[in-house]
Amino acid sequence: MSGASAGRVGVIDLVEALQRSEENFRTIIERAPLPMCVSRARELVYANPAMLAYLGYELQDDLLRPTLAELSDEIIHPGDRSRTREAFRHLFALLESSQVDGLQQSVRVNDVRMRRKCDGALRFCDMHGTFVLHDGVPALVTYLHDHTDRREAAERIRVADRMASLGTLAAGVAHEINNPLTYVMSGVELVAKRLAASEHDPAMVRLLSDATAGLDRIRNIVRTLKTFSRQDDEQIGAVDVIEVLESCIKMAASHIRPRGKIVRSYSGVPRVRGSETRLGQVFLNLLVNAAESLDEARSERNEVVVHVAMSDGHVVVEVRDTGTGIAPEHLPRVFDPFFTTKPVGVGTGLGLFACHGIMTALGGEIAVESAVGKGTTIRVRLPIASRDEEATAVVVEPSALRSRCRILVIDDEPRLLETVRIVLKDEHDVTTTTGAREALDRLLGGDPYDLILCDLTMPGMTGMDLFGRLATARPDLARRIVFMTGGAVTAASAALLADKQHRYLEKPFRPGELLAFVRAQIDAEK
């Protein structure tokens, strides 16, 4: 074979080798599970099936555009277009000048939001670009690494951590308020009754009555805080849905009042199977969303309607607003994570997603109806509590004749101790102490007591510590302990209160409530 012939064979072999290499490249990119596309001189020339599926296009021709800039306007979120184009600008400049420099250049852009054509959903990905030879010409291969699921999981953990921190803070605040609130409420009420009985200045009696009403409002606010801070997410039982709604309406009032009025439409309904905390999160979210959809310029005509009724063996709660409504194309996606029609930076798009998850876990349902310009209705269907779950309130009638009992009261608040002593002293012999250690010495020393009212959380030896010591040394006395608590501030105290064998009285309490409670405990011992 001549040298020329050998040269031609060598060229043919090289060409065939390049063809095989490019065919292999095409096969690899076509079958790759990662979304990949090939572009030249700012023009997309090929997208693999994974890319079409990822972006929600059925045909490759639907994805091809005269320029990549035009395509990016369609598929890349407006907030990410500028930085993405800037990152790839250098690579495209090299392509246009054919200065590929050994195909060593590459680029990566993190956290790019891509919008799917088929449903408008946002996906989060890292975008990578690198050079290859395609049809013998330098080209840019771009591939996407999706991390939407990982991001959603991390965001859920972050929100859960934040809610846990807020819950802990709320529990601590409630506990600190409830101690002084107990003796202030009781003191005001006792003074008001004494003045009313002795026919003093009626105006002063009215002032004290108003003060009592104001203190009741404070107590209700604190109880609402406790509802959202309780560590009872896994405790499912019978819940008064209207009571939870009222707490949520109080919490959302500052959002609703400037924009419209709240309208209640309640029918008598049984208790539902659920969790106060979880249902409170759902209802509060729905109320705030409803308020934020209202145009403040129409505040006199705007309404947020809360409707409760029975339907098909379920309790149905509707939150209706007269707001802007939701576009039809967005309705199928309102429960998707990170989906929001609010401006960028306003809302995470996780509110309704979390509500849907809570309702599913509780065996309920949540649905949405909306019309642009007319408003939105969110409908929640809840299962009725079973007989076993139904909380039964036991009304204890005071005995006509009741013997005096010896009661030991333990609390680190001296003013609260004095208030309890004054309330109970007409019916019982009351001993008070500010320390659990002193109380333990009295009890182990043989002092007889029929009932022990003990604060749950105290410095030094806590009420739980006292109970533990007595449970070992004097179980008969441990059984006589009734805890007083302004709220569980630790996991241990929450677990103790969740245990049905332990009795407790929630602070703040009014004089009549304390008397009735003590009578019931003493009668139960007989």
BALO-420963 format. One record per residue (C-alpha): residue number from 1; residue in one letter; x, y, z. Coordinates in steps of 0.25 Angstrom, whole numbers, plus 2048, in hexadecimal, padded with zeros to 3 digits. Layout:
BEGIN
SITE   nr  rest    x    y    z
SITE  NUM     A    X    Y    Z
...
//
This chain:
BEGIN
SITE   nr  rest    x    y    z
SITE    1     M  800  800  800
SITE    2     S  806  80E  7FC
SITE    3     G  808  819  806
SITE    4     A  7FC  821  800
SITE    5     S  7F3  815  802
SITE    6     A  7F7  812  810
SITE    7     G  7F5  821  813
SITE    8     R  7E7  820  80D
SITE    9     V  7E4  814  816
SITE   10     G  7E9  81B  822
SITE   11     V  7E0  827  820
SITE   12     I  7D4  81D  81D
SITE   13     D  7D7  816  82A
SITE   14     L  7D8  823  832
SITE   15     V  7CB  828  82C
SITE   16     E  7C4  81B  82F
SITE   17     A  7CA  81B  83D
SITE   18     L  7C5  829  83F
SITE   19     Q  7B7  825  83A
SITE   20     R  7B7  819  843
SITE   21     S  7BB  823  84F
SITE   22     E  7B0  82C  84B
SITE   23     E  7A6  821  84A
SITE   24     N  7AA  81C  858
SITE   25     F  7A8  82A  85D
SITE   26     R  79A  82C  857
SITE   27     T  796  81E  85D
SITE   28     I  79C  822  86B
SITE   29     I  795  830  86B
SITE   30     E  788  82A  866
SITE   31     R  787  81F  870
SITE   32     A  78D  828  87C
SITE   33     P  784  829  888
SITE   34     L  788  837  88A
SITE   35     P  781  843  882
SITE   36     M  78C  846  877
SITE   37     C  78C  84F  86B
SITE   38     V  796  854  860
SITE   39     S  797  862  85B
SITE   40     R  7A0  869  851
SITE   41     A  7A2  878  84F
SITE   42     R  796  87C  859
SITE   43     E  78D  872  852
SITE   44     L  787  865  858
SITE   45     V  789  859  84E
SITE   46     Y  785  84D  856
SITE   47     A  77E  84A  863
SITE   48     N  77E  83B  869
SITE   49     P  771  835  86D
SITE   50     A  774  837  87C
SITE   51     M  775  846  879
SITE   52     L  768  846  872
SITE   53     A  761  83F  87D
SITE   54     Y  768  848  888
SITE   55     L  763  854  881
SITE   56     G  755  84F  87E
SITE   57     Y  757  84F  86F
SITE   58     E  751  844  866
SITE   59     L  759  846  859
SITE   60     Q  767  84B  857
SITE   61     D  763  855  84D
SITE   62     D  75A  85C  857
SITE   63     L  767  85F  85F
SITE   64     L  76F  864  853
SITE   65     R  770  873  852
SITE   66     P  777  87D  849
SITE   67     T  780  881  855
SITE   68     L  783  87B  862
SITE   69     A  77F  889  868
SITE   70     E  771  887  864
SITE   71     L  771  879  869
SITE   72     S  776  87D  876
SITE   73     D  76B  888  878
SITE   74     E  761  87C  877
SITE   75     I  768  872  880
SITE   76     I  770  879  88A
SITE   77     H  76A  881  896
SITE   78     P  76C  890  894
SITE   79     G  774  891  8A1
SITE   80     D  77E  888  89B
SITE   81     R  780  88C  88D
SITE   82     S  78A  897  88E
SITE   83     R  794  88F  896
SITE   84     T  792  883  88E
SITE   85     R  795  88A  881
SITE   86     E  7A1  891  887
SITE   87     A  7A7  884  88B
SITE   88     F  7A6  87E  87D
SITE   89     R  7AA  88B  876
SITE   90     H  7B8  887  876
SITE   91     L  7B6  879  870
SITE   92     F  7AD  87E  865
SITE   93     A  7B8  889  861
SITE   94     L  7C2  87E  860
SITE   95     L  7B8  876  857
SITE   96     E  7B6  882  84E
SITE   97     S  7C5  884  84D
SITE   98     S  7C8  875  84B
SITE   99     Q  7D2  877  857
SITE  100     V  7CE  86B  85F
SITE  101     D  7DC  869  865
SITE  102     G  7DC  85A  865
SITE  103     L  7CE  859  86A
SITE  104     Q  7D3  85B  878
SITE  105     Q  7C9  867  87B
SITE  106     S  7BD  864  884
SITE  107     V  7B3  86B  88D
SITE  108     R  7A9  868  898
SITE  109     V  79D  870  89D
SITE  110     N  796  86C  8AA
SITE  111     D  788  86D  8AE
SITE  112     V  782  870  8A1
SITE  113     R  772  870  8A0
SITE  114     M  76D  86A  894
SITE  115     R  75E  86B  890
SITE  116     R  757  85F  88A
SITE  117     K  74F  861  87E
SITE  118     C  744  857  881
SITE  119     D  740  85C  88F
SITE  120     G  748  868  892
SITE  121     A  74F  861  89E
SITE  122     L  75C  866  8A2
SITE  123     R  768  85D  8A3
SITE  124     F  775  860  8AA
SITE  125     C  782  85B  8A3
SITE  126     D  791  85E  8A2
SITE  127     M  794  861  893
SITE  128     H  7A2  85C  88D
SITE  129     G  7A8  85F  880
SITE  130     T  7B4  859  879
SITE  131     F  7BA  858  86B
SITE  132     V  7B9  84C  862
SITE  133     L  7BB  849  853
SITE  134     H  7AD  847  84C
SITE  135     D  7AC  844  83E
SITE  136     G  7BB  847  83D
SITE  137     V  7B8  856  842
SITE  138     P  7BA  85B  850
SITE  139     A  7AD  85C  858
SITE  140     L  7A9  85E  866
SITE  141     V  7A2  853  86E
SITE  142     T  799  858  879
SITE  143     Y  794  84E  884
SITE  144     L  78B  850  890
SITE  145     H  78C  84A  89D
SITE  146     D  77F  84B  8A4
SITE  147     H  77E  84D  8B3
SITE  148     T  770  851  8B5
SITE  149     D  76C  846  8BE
SITE  150     R  779  848  8C7
SITE  151     R  776  857  8C8
SITE  152     E  767  854  8CC
SITE  153     A  76C  84A  8D7
SITE  154     A  776  854  8DC
SITE  155     E  76C  85F  8DC
SITE  156     R  762  857  8E4
SITE  157     I  76C  854  8EE
SITE  158     R  770  863  8EF
SITE  159     V  761  867  8F1
SITE  160     A  75F  85C  8FB
SITE  161     D  76B  860  903
SITE  162     R  767  86F  902
SITE  163     M  759  86B  907
SITE  164     A  75F  862  912
SITE  165     S  767  86E  917
SITE  166     L  75B  877  916
SITE  167     G  753  86D  91E
SITE  168     T  75D  86C  929
SITE  169     L  75E  87B  92A
SITE  170     A  74E  87C  92A
SITE  171     A  74E  871  935
SITE  172     G  758  879  93E
SITE  173     V  751  886  93C
SITE  174     A  743  880  93F
SITE  175     H  749  87A  94C
SITE  176     E  74F  887  951
SITE  177     I  742  88E  94E
SITE  178     N  739  884  955
SITE  179     N  73F  885  962
SITE  180     P  73D  893  965
SITE  181     L  730  893  95D
SITE  182     T  72A  889  967
SITE  183     Y  72C  891  973
SITE  184     V  728  89E  96C
SITE  185     M  71B  898  967
SITE  186     S  717  892  974
SITE  187     G  71B  89E  97C
SITE  188     V  712  8A7  973
SITE  189     E  706  89E  973
SITE  190     L  707  89C  983
SITE  191     V  708  8AB  985
SITE  192     A  6FC  8AD  97B
SITE  193     K  6F4  8A3  983
SITE  194     R  6F7  8A9  990
SITE  195     L  6F4  8B7  98B
SITE  196     A  6E7  8B3  985
SITE  197     A  6E3  8AB  992
SITE  198     S  6E5  8B7  99B
SITE  199     E  6DE  8C1  991
SITE  200     H  6EA  8CA  98F
SITE  201     D  6EB  8D4  983
SITE  202     P  6E4  8CD  977
SITE  203     A  6ED  8D4  96E
SITE  204     M  6F9  8CE  974
SITE  205     V  6F2  8C0  973
SITE  206     R  6F0  8C3  964
SITE  207     L  6FF  8C6  962
SITE  208     L  703  8B9  969
SITE  209     S  6F9  8B2  960
SITE  210     D  6FF  8B8  954
SITE  211     A  70D  8B4  959
SITE  212     T  708  8A6  95B
SITE  213     A  703  8A6  94C
SITE  214     G  710  8AB  947
SITE  215     L  718  8A1  94F
SITE  216     D  70F  896  949
SITE  217     R  713  89B  93B
SITE  218     I  722  89A  93F
SITE  219     R  720  88C  944
SITE  220     N  719  888  937
SITE  221     I  725  88E  92F
SITE  222     V  72F  886  937
SITE  223     R  727  879  936
SITE  224     T  727  87C  927
SITE  225     L  736  87D  928
SITE  226     K  737  870  930
SITE  227     T  72E  869  925
SITE  228     F  739  86C  91A
SITE  229     S  744  868  923
SITE  230     R  740  85B  929
SITE  231     Q  749  84F  926
SITE  232     D  73D  846  923
SITE  233     D  73E  845  914
SITE  234     E  73D  835  915
SITE  235     Q  731  836  91F
SITE  236     I  725  834  917
SITE  237     G  717  835  91E
SITE  238     A  70A  83C  91F
SITE  239     V  70B  84B  91B
SITE  240     D  701  856  91C
SITE  241     V  703  85C  90E
SITE  242     I  6FB  869  911
SITE  243     E  704  86B  91D
SITE  244     V  711  86A  915
SITE  245     L  70B  873  90A
SITE  246     E  708  87E  914
SITE  247     S  716  87D  919
SITE  248     C  71B  87E  90B
SITE  249     I  712  88A  908
SITE  250     K  718  891  914
SITE  251     M  726  88F  90E
SITE  252     A  722  893  900
SITE  253     A  71A  89F  904
SITE  254     S  725  8A9  902
SITE  255     H  726  8A4  8F4
SITE  256     I  717  8A4  8F1
SITE  257     R  713  8B1  8F7
SITE  258     P  71A  8BB  8EE
SITE  259     R  715  8B4  8E2
SITE  260     G  707  8AF  8E5
SITE  261     K  6FD  8A9  8EF
SITE  262     I  6FC  89B  8F5
SITE  263     V  6EF  894  8F4
SITE  264     R  6EC  888  8FC
SITE  265     S  6E2  87D  8F8
SITE  266     Y  6E2  872  901
SITE  267     S  6D8  866  903
SITE  268     G  6D9  85C  90E
SITE  269     V  6E3  852  90B
SITE  270     P  6E9  846  913
SITE  271     R  6F8  846  917
SITE  272     V  701  841  90B
SITE  273     R  70D  838  90B
SITE  274     G  71A  840  90B
SITE  275     S  724  848  912
SITE  276     E  722  856  917
SITE  277     T  730  85A  913
SITE  278     R  72F  854  905
SITE  279     L  721  859  902
SITE  280     G  725  867  908
SITE  281     Q  730  868  8FE
SITE  282     V  727  864  8F2
SITE  283     F  71C  86E  8F6
SITE  284     L  726  87A  8F9
SITE  285     N  72C  878  8EC
SITE  286     L  71F  878  8E5
SITE  287     L  71A  885  8EC
SITE  288     V  727  88C  8E9
SITE  289     N  727  888  8DB
SITE  290     A  719  88D  8DA
SITE  291     A  71C  89A  8E0
SITE  292     E  728  89C  8D7
SITE  293     S  720  89A  8CA
SITE  294     L  717  8A6  8CE
SITE  295     D  718  8B4  8C8
SITE  296     E  71A  8BE  8D3
SITE  297     A  713  8C8  8CA
SITE  298     R  706  8C0  8CB
SITE  299     S  707  8BD  8DA
SITE  300     E  6F9  8C2  8DD
SITE  301     R  6F3  8B7  8D3
SITE  302     N  6FE  8AC  8D6
SITE  303     E  6FA  8A0  8DE
SITE  304     V  701  893  8E3
SITE  305     V  6F6  88A  8E6
SITE  306     V  6F8  87E  8F0
SITE  307     H  6ED  873  8EE
SITE  308     V  6EC  866  8F6
SITE  309     A  6E1  85C  8F4
SITE  310     M  6DF  84D  8F2
SITE  311     S  6DF  846  8E5
SITE  312     D  6DF  837  8E1
SITE  313     G  6E3  833  8EF
SITE  314     H  6EF  83D  8EF
SITE  315     V  6F1  84A  8F6
SITE  316     V  6F4  854  8EA
SITE  317     V  6FB  861  8ED
SITE  318     E  6FB  86C  8E2
SITE  319     V  704  878  8E1
SITE  320     R  6FE  881  8D6
SITE  321     D  704  88F  8D2
SITE  322     T  6FF  89A  8C8
SITE  323     G  70E  89C  8C3
SITE  324     T  715  89B  8B6
SITE  325     G  713  88D  8B4
SITE  326     I  71C  882  8AD
SITE  327     A  71D  881  89E
SITE  328     P  718  874  898
SITE  329     E  725  86F  893
SITE  330     H  72B  871  8A1
SITE  331     L  720  869  8A9
SITE  332     P  726  85B  8A6
SITE  333     R  733  85F  8AC
SITE  334     V  72F  867  8B9
SITE  335     F  733  85B  8C2
SITE  336     D  741  859  8BB
SITE  337     P  74D  85D  8C3
SITE  338     F  753  86A  8C0
SITE  339     F  748  86E  8B7
SITE  340     T  743  87C  8BA
SITE  341     T  73C  887  8B2
SITE  342     K  742  892  8BC
SITE  343     P  74E  89A  8B7
SITE  344     V  75C  895  8B8
SITE  345     G  760  896  8C7
SITE  346     V  752  896  8CC
SITE  347     G  74E  889  8D2
SITE  348     T  755  87B  8D0
SITE  349     G  74A  874  8C9
SITE  350     L  74A  869  8D4
SITE  351     G  73E  86E  8DC
SITE  352     L  733  866  8D4
SITE  353     F  73D  85B  8D1
SITE  354     A  73F  859  8E0
SITE  355     C  730  85A  8E3
SITE  356     H  72D  84F  8D8
SITE  357     G  738  846  8E0
SITE  358     I  731  849  8ED
SITE  359     M  723  845  8E8
SITE  360     T  728  839  8E1
SITE  361     A  72F  834  8EE
SITE  362     L  722  837  8F6
SITE  363     G  719  82F  8ED
SITE  364     G  712  83C  8E8
SITE  365     E  711  843  8DA
SITE  366     I  714  851  8D5
SITE  367     A  70F  857  8C8
SITE  368     V  70F  864  8C1
SITE  369     E  705  86C  8B9
SITE  370     S  708  879  8B3
SITE  371     A  704  883  8A8
SITE  372     V  70D  88F  8A4
SITE  373     G  707  89C  8A9
SITE  374     K  6FC  895  8B2
SITE  375     G  704  88E  8BD
SITE  376     T  709  880  8C2
SITE  377     T  703  876  8CB
SITE  378     I  70C  86B  8D2
SITE  379     R  703  860  8D7
SITE  380     V  709  856  8E2
SITE  381     R  701  849  8E5
SITE  382     L  704  843  8F2
SITE  383     P  701  835  8F8
SITE  384     I  6F8  835  904
SITE  385     A  6FF  830  911
SITE  386     S  6FB  822  915
SITE  387     R  6F5  81F  923
SITE  388     D  702  81B  928
SITE  389     E  708  828  924
SITE  390     E  6FD  831  928
SITE  391     A  700  839  934
SITE  392     T  6F6  837  93F
SITE  393     A  6F4  843  949
SITE  394     V  6F1  83E  957
SITE  395     V  6E9  848  95F
SITE  396     V  6EB  847  96D
SITE  397     E  6E0  84C  976
SITE  398     P  6E5  852  983
SITE  399     S  6E2  84A  98F
SITE  400     A  6D8  850  999
SITE  401     L  6E1  84C  9A4
SITE  402     R  6F0  84B  9A2
SITE  403     S  6FA  849  9AD
SITE  404     R  706  852  9AE
SITE  405     C  713  84C  9A8
SITE  406     R  722  84F  9AA
SITE  407     I  728  855  99D
SITE  408     L  736  858  99A
SITE  409     V  739  862  98F
SITE  410     I  747  863  989
SITE  411     D  74B  86E  97F
SITE  412     D  757  877  97E
SITE  413     E  74D  884  97C
SITE  414     P  74A  889  98A
SITE  415     R  73F  891  985
SITE  416     L  738  886  97E
SITE  417     L  739  87D  98B
SITE  418     E  732  888  993
SITE  419     T  727  889  988
SITE  420     V  725  87A  989
SITE  421     R  725  87A  998
SITE  422     I  71A  885  999
SITE  423     V  711  87E  98F
SITE  424     L  712  871  996
SITE  425     K  713  875  9A4
SITE  426     D  704  875  9A7
SITE  427     E  702  867  9A3
SITE  428     H  710  860  9A6
SITE  429     D  71D  861  9AF
SITE  430     V  727  866  9A5
SITE  431     T  737  866  9A7
SITE  432     T  73F  86D  99D
SITE  433     T  74E  86C  999
SITE  434     T  757  872  98E
SITE  435     G  760  866  98D
SITE  436     A  75F  858  989
SITE  437     R  76A  854  992
SITE  438     E  763  859  99F
SITE  439     A  756  853  99A
SITE  440     L  75E  845  999
SITE  441     D  763  847  9A7
SITE  442     R  755  849  9AC
SITE  443     L  74F  83D  9A5
SITE  444     L  75A  834  9A8
SITE  445     G  75A  839  9B7
SITE  446     G  74C  834  9B8
SITE  447     D  743  840  9B6
SITE  448     P  736  83B  9B1
SITE  449     Y  72F  841  9A5
SITE  450     D  723  83D  99E
SITE  451     L  727  845  991
SITE  452     I  734  84B  98C
SITE  453     L  733  856  981
SITE  454     C  741  857  97B
SITE  455     D  747  860  971
SITE  456     L  74C  858  965
SITE  457     T  758  861  962
SITE  458     M  760  867  96D
SITE  459     P  76F  86B  96F
SITE  460     G  778  861  976
SITE  461     M  76F  855  979
SITE  462     T  763  855  96F
SITE  463     G  755  84F  971
SITE  464     M  759  843  969
SITE  465     D  765  841  972
SITE  466     L  75D  841  97E
SITE  467     F  753  837  978
SITE  468     G  75E  82E  974
SITE  469     R  764  82E  983
SITE  470     L  756  82C  989
SITE  471     A  753  821  97F
SITE  472     T  75F  819  984
SITE  473     A  75E  81C  993
SITE  474     R  74F  81F  995
SITE  475     P  746  81B  989
SITE  476     D  73A  81D  991
SITE  477     L  73D  82C  992
SITE  478     A  742  82C  983
SITE  479     R  734  828  97F
SITE  480     R  72F  835  986
SITE  481     I  737  83F  97E
SITE  482     V  72F  848  974
SITE  483     F  738  850  96C
SITE  484     M  736  85F  969
SITE  485     T  73C  863  95C
SITE  486     G  73D  870  953
SITE  487     G  741  867  947
SITE  488     A  74B  85C  944
SITE  489     V  758  863  941
SITE  490     T  761  856  93F
SITE  491     A  75F  849  938
SITE  492     A  75F  841  946
SITE  493     S  754  84A  94C
SITE  494     A  74B  849  93F
SITE  495     A  74D  839  940
SITE  496     L  749  83A  94E
SITE  497     L  73C  842  94C
SITE  498     A  739  839  940
SITE  499     D  739  82D  949
SITE  500     K  72A  82B  94D
SITE  501     Q  72E  826  95B
SITE  502     H  732  834  95F
SITE  503     R  728  83E  963
SITE  504     Y  72B  84D  961
SITE  505     L  725  85B  962
SITE  506     E  728  865  957
SITE  507     K  72C  873  95B
SITE  508     P  726  87D  95B
SITE  509     F  71A  879  963
SITE  510     R  70F  881  969
SITE  511     P  70B  880  977
SITE  512     G  6FE  878  974
SITE  513     E  705  86F  96A
SITE  514     L  710  86C  975
SITE  515     L  705  869  980
SITE  516     A  6FD  860  976
SITE  517     F  70A  858  972
SITE  518     V  70E  856  980
SITE  519     R  700  851  984
SITE  520     A  701  847  978
SITE  521     Q  70E  842  97C
SITE  522     I  70A  83F  98B
SITE  523     D  6FD  839  987
SITE  524     A  704  830  97D
SITE  525     E  70D  82B  989
SITE  526     K  701  827  991
//
